[in-house]
Amino acid sequence: MEDQLHPPKSKALLALYWRSEILQVMYWLHGEGLGEVVDPALLERFLGVEAALGVGYLDRLVLDGYLEAVKDGYVLSESGLAEGRTEFAMSFAELTRPAHGECSADCWCHNSVEEAIACAAERSHDHGPDV
Amino acid sequence: MTVSRADDVGFPKNYLRPCLLLLLADGTSHGYDLMAQVASLGLYNADPGGVYRCLRAMDEDGLVRSAWEPSTAGPARRSYSVTPDGLAWLHAVDESVAEVARGLAAYRRRYNKLAARHTPVQ
């Protein structure tokens, strides 16, 4: 079984797909403390996208404002970090969604990651640690 | 031909996948820790890119599930756990691993007999 990703075929979806994959890799590297700078060679190692193609995707992300070109490659811009946080929020939503009766439908925790974290912390504090 | 220890035979091509699943099933959940621990299973200097790609592919295949984990001390980290399908895959692949281990044990027995008769060329 090869560890290959399966990108979509259409050009429009392909651009969105690689944007998401590249931002996810950068956010992952950031979280694991493995560095902030990516280049086409790194994309080839991490995503299996040929370096010659990868540079096109990286340059496009610079044009879109998600990345900034630096001396040795590319780093996340403020907007790229925000997009990474959106990916985070989408994944995190499953974890923070309150169980039935834990908080009301109009709780702010449904609207932002920060509120969801605060709400989850408050509920955990109210219930005390599991022993 | 010069022969040295550097002429690695190496592990099977997809050995990383069962290693990662085993570590995940054992409770390791973050990329950096997984990279550090695959060395204990014989994969020294595992390429972070290969580890990432393997985790990403297993996520797509439903063998692992992942989620961003919030941290008050630093950036969010991706946390991975093995799914029931991943666990089933791990048990199934153990047959192949055991077969490889039996083959290697047989190889080592024959090699040791040979080595007892011949001094290796330096």
Interface residues (C-beta under 8 A of the other chain):
Chain A: M1 E2 D3 Q4 L5 H6 V25 Y27 W28 H30 G31 E32 G33 L34 L42 E44 R45 F46 L47 G48 R85 E87 F88 S91 F92 E94 L95 V113 I117
Chain B: N14 L16 R17 H30 G31 Y32 D47 P48 G49 G50 Y52 R53 C54 R56 A57 M58 E60 D61 S66 A67 W68 P70 G74 P75 A76 R77 R78
